[in-house]
Amino acid sequence: MKERHIILFKQLETYRQEILDSLNGISASEAEIVPNKFKNNIRWNMGHIYLDQYLWIEALTKEKTEVPDTFRKWFSYGTTPVYFSVETPSYIELKKLLKEQPFKLMEKYGHRLEDEYPPTEMGMRTIEQVLIRTIFHEGMHLQAINDIKKWLQ
């Protein structure tokens, strides 16, 4: 693996840990609260972060990923916690999925980061480019989580 790819996965792991660290002190019941003027809760943001990387990889490669189809109805863009059901992963389950995901992505796609595909609507042609985009996206949702945390205090 090239040095820049090792750095990319280290960044994915580090930024993901920042998200997990931001959840410290948040209870499962607090993660369910949708504050006034917010559309979603912390649990939704967690599931959305997890889903987003897989959706972009699927959009690029046209290959099915390991994420269950039900995640789309719970955590896709435009959804809210009103779509949740008893089958929706819990706060604890989502924490585990988020922690494992960077390593699973490295294992499955680490050797394919530079493979070229027809471009997405954003012009991305490689999994490497997709992962860089998802780091930015995670930062946006880290801010959303932090904004909800401030409201909870």
C-alpha positions as CSV (number, residue, x, y, z in Angstrom):
1,M,0.0,0.0,0.0
2,K,1.3,3.4,-0.9
3,E,2.3,5.8,1.9
4,R,-0.6,8.2,1.0
5,H,-3.1,5.4,1.3
6,I,-1.7,4.5,4.7
7,I,-2.1,8.1,5.7
8,L,-5.7,8.2,4.3
9,F,-6.7,5.2,6.4
10,K,-5.0,6.7,9.4
11,Q,-7.0,9.9,8.9
12,L,-10.2,7.9,8.5
13,E,-9.4,6.1,11.8
14,T,-8.5,9.3,13.6
15,Y,-11.4,11.3,12.4
16,R,-13.8,8.4,13.2
17,Q,-12.3,8.3,16.7
18,E,-13.1,12.0,17.1
19,I,-16.7,11.2,16.4
20,L,-16.7,8.4,18.9
21,D,-15.0,10.6,21.5
22,S,-17.7,13.2,20.9
23,L,-20.3,10.6,22.0
24,N,-18.6,10.2,25.4
25,G,-21.1,11.2,28.1
26,I,-24.1,10.9,25.8
27,S,-26.6,8.3,27.0
28,A,-28.7,6.2,24.6
29,S,-31.8,8.1,25.6
30,E,-30.1,11.5,25.0
31,A,-29.0,10.2,21.5
32,E,-32.8,9.8,20.7
33,I,-33.7,13.5,21.4
34,V,-34.4,15.6,18.3
35,P,-34.0,19.2,19.6
36,N,-36.3,21.9,18.6
37,K,-35.2,23.3,15.2
38,F,-33.2,20.2,14.4
39,K,-34.4,17.5,11.9
40,N,-32.4,14.6,13.4
41,N,-30.9,13.2,16.5
42,I,-27.4,12.0,17.4
43,R,-28.4,8.3,16.6
44,W,-29.5,9.3,13.1
45,N,-26.3,11.2,12.5
46,M,-24.3,8.1,13.6
47,G,-26.2,5.9,11.2
48,H,-25.9,8.4,8.4
49,I,-22.1,8.7,8.7
50,Y,-21.9,4.9,8.6
51,L,-24.1,4.6,5.5
52,D,-22.7,7.5,3.5
53,Q,-19.3,5.9,2.9
54,Y,-20.9,2.8,1.6
55,L,-23.4,4.7,-0.6
56,W,-20.6,6.6,-2.3
57,I,-18.6,3.4,-2.9
58,E,-21.7,1.7,-4.3
59,A,-22.4,4.7,-6.5
60,L,-18.8,4.6,-7.9
61,T,-18.2,0.9,-8.2
62,K,-21.8,-0.2,-8.9
63,E,-21.0,-3.1,-6.5
64,K,-23.2,-4.0,-3.5
65,T,-21.5,-3.3,-0.1
66,E,-22.1,-5.0,3.2
67,V,-24.5,-2.3,4.5
68,P,-28.1,-3.7,4.8
69,D,-30.7,-2.2,2.5
70,T,-32.7,-1.2,5.5
71,F,-30.1,1.4,6.5
72,R,-31.2,3.4,3.5
73,K,-34.7,3.9,4.8
74,W,-33.4,4.8,8.2
75,F,-30.3,6.9,7.5
76,S,-30.3,8.1,3.9
77,Y,-30.3,11.8,3.0
78,G,-33.7,13.2,3.7
79,T,-34.8,10.6,6.3
80,T,-35.4,11.3,9.9
81,P,-35.8,9.2,13.1
82,V,-39.6,8.9,12.3
83,Y,-38.5,6.2,9.9
84,F,-36.8,4.2,12.7
85,S,-38.3,0.8,13.8
86,V,-37.5,-1.8,16.4
87,E,-35.0,-3.2,13.8
88,T,-33.0,0.0,13.6
89,P,-29.6,-0.4,15.1
90,S,-29.3,0.9,18.6
91,Y,-27.0,3.7,19.8
92,I,-24.6,1.0,21.1
93,E,-24.7,-1.0,17.9
94,L,-24.0,2.1,15.8
95,K,-21.0,2.9,18.0
96,K,-19.6,-0.5,17.3
97,L,-20.3,-0.3,13.5
98,L,-18.6,3.2,13.4
99,K,-15.6,1.9,15.2
100,E,-15.1,-1.1,12.9
101,Q,-15.8,0.6,9.6
102,P,-12.5,2.2,8.8
103,F,-10.7,-1.1,9.3
104,K,-13.3,-3.0,7.2
105,L,-13.0,-0.4,4.4
106,M,-9.2,-0.8,4.5
107,E,-9.4,-4.5,4.4
108,K,-11.9,-4.6,1.5
109,Y,-10.9,-1.6,-0.6
110,G,-7.3,-0.8,0.5
111,H,-5.8,-2.6,-2.6
112,R,-8.4,-0.9,-5.0
113,L,-8.0,2.7,-4.0
114,E,-6.7,3.8,-7.4
115,D,-8.9,1.6,-9.6
116,E,-10.7,3.9,-12.0
117,Y,-14.5,3.8,-12.6
118,P,-16.8,6.0,-14.6
119,P,-17.1,9.3,-12.7
120,T,-19.8,10.1,-10.2
121,E,-21.8,13.2,-10.6
122,M,-19.1,15.0,-8.6
123,G,-16.4,13.7,-11.0
124,M,-14.9,11.2,-8.5
125,R,-13.3,8.2,-10.3
126,T,-11.5,6.3,-7.5
127,I,-12.4,4.9,-4.1
128,E,-9.5,7.0,-2.8
129,Q,-11.4,10.2,-4.0
130,V,-14.6,8.9,-2.5
131,L,-13.0,8.4,0.9
132,I,-11.5,11.9,0.9
133,R,-15.0,13.2,0.2
134,T,-16.5,11.2,3.0
135,I,-14.0,12.6,5.5
136,F,-15.4,16.1,4.8
137,H,-18.9,14.8,5.2
138,E,-18.1,13.2,8.6
139,G,-16.8,16.6,9.8
140,M,-20.2,18.1,8.9
141,H,-22.0,15.5,10.9
142,L,-19.5,15.8,13.8
143,Q,-20.5,19.4,14.0
144,A,-24.2,18.4,13.9
145,I,-23.6,16.0,16.8
146,N,-21.7,18.7,18.7
147,D,-24.5,21.2,18.1
148,I,-27.1,18.7,19.5
149,K,-24.8,18.1,22.5
150,K,-24.7,21.8,23.3
151,W,-28.5,21.9,23.1
152,L,-28.7,18.9,25.6
153,Q,-26.6,20.7,28.2
